[in-house]
Amino acid sequence: MKNTLLTLAIASTLLISCGEDDTSDVIINNVDNSVTTTGGGAVDPNAGEKIDLSGSQTTDITLEAKNEYTITGPFVMQPGTTLTIEAGTVIEAQASGSDVYIAIAQGAKIIADGTKDLPIVMTSSSTAPKAGDWGGLIILGNAPINSVSTGTSTSEIGGLPYGGTDATDNSGTIRYVRVQYSGGKADGQSENNGFSFYGVGSGTTVEYIQMYEGLDDGLEFFGGTVNVSYVSVINAQDDSIDWTEGFTGKVTNAYVQHGVDHDKAFECDGYNTDIGNNASPQFFSAPEVTNVTVVSANDASEAIRLRAGTQGIFTNILLSDFDEGFDLDGDTGDNPTGQGVLDGFLKVVDVTFNNVTTKLKNDTGFTFSEADFISGDGNGTGTDYADWGAGWTVE
């Protein structure tokens, strides 16, 4: 029989010096430090604490699976620090929508190495959770972006720097991580995403991740070279996978399932048209996208929009229940999306359209045939989500 030896109800605040951003010092509030004993009277070493987290972290920190964590505001890991999250850890975020997120600043690292049996879950603290309850997970790196000619840009969430010249920059490891009920407005203006990758480099490991029930995008890439694999996006109310600012990484094995409220499965920009393509020499987004299954809510919508000069090679794609499969937008000037098709830098290889009315819509200003863009029609099998998504994702 378990007996309670000691219950400490304390509120201790640890203040650590402020970083260079506008985020306040980190506050680690031990809400409940309960120590229990077993029948023999010994202290139970597995007893956990309830801990609130917010502010600017300037030293390494480890989040343990035995504890209960609540993010109560912006929680920012400053340059030179590492956030380690044990497999099986659940992190709840205060369901206030705005200014509640986790950010790994440029020069910091996250080691969130979950397992299939013990995924790491970042979710809402609400007893009736919904999309937009909190922000999401933000990673900022030193890899190239095309929104600036030199130096760094500033993230729309938190005003943090990102971008640089190190294509192989390493921001850590994110494996078997699930983000739920994200997309809340940050700074009262911009909506967050489930996973936001700002200038993240290819040295970063990102695999087996899921965004579930988000108010904005599932994943958004702002430039960078990071490669992500085994990606699940369920019920993103905006775009499921979004890229801009010269993203040149890889997306491999992705499953997208639309809910009633949604926008595109992929929304792909060669550069941020609100800022401009300012890289010198100029370049556009040009990722490789391989093994993708997209399931619509069976309404009049488009699966993949390609615009603003984006390039990219799509291989082994399965699209089901859409009005339009691929919608290409651009012009013959600053947004040469169609030129990418003619040059072989934007194309689809092995694709199957199930209940798709229009396979290709060309609004680029360039003339090309469907065969110039699509090859292997009917050969796409998508990704084996029933295999790799089993046991750690939710639907």
Buried (B, 14 or more C-beta within 10 A) or exposed (E): EEEEBEEEEEEEEEEBEBBEBEBBBBBBBBBBBBBBBEEEEEEBEEBBBBBBBBBBBBEBBEBBBEBBBBBBBBBBBBBEBBBBBBBBBBBBBBBBBBBBBBBBBBBBBBBBBBBBEBBBBBBBBBEEBEBBBBBBBBBBBBBBBBBBEEEBBBBBBBEBBBBBEBBEBBBBBBBBBBBBBBBBBBBEEBBBBBBBBBBBBBBBBBBBBBBBBBBBBBBBBBBBBBBBBBBBBBBBBBBBBBBBBBBBBBBBBBBBBBEEEBBBBBBBBBBBBEBBBBBEEBBBBBBBBBBBBBBBBEEEBBBBBBBBBBBBBBBBBBBBBBBBBBBBBBBEEBBBBBBBBBEEBBBBBBBBBEEBEEBBBBEBBBEBEEEBBBEBBEEBEBBEBEEBBEEBBBE
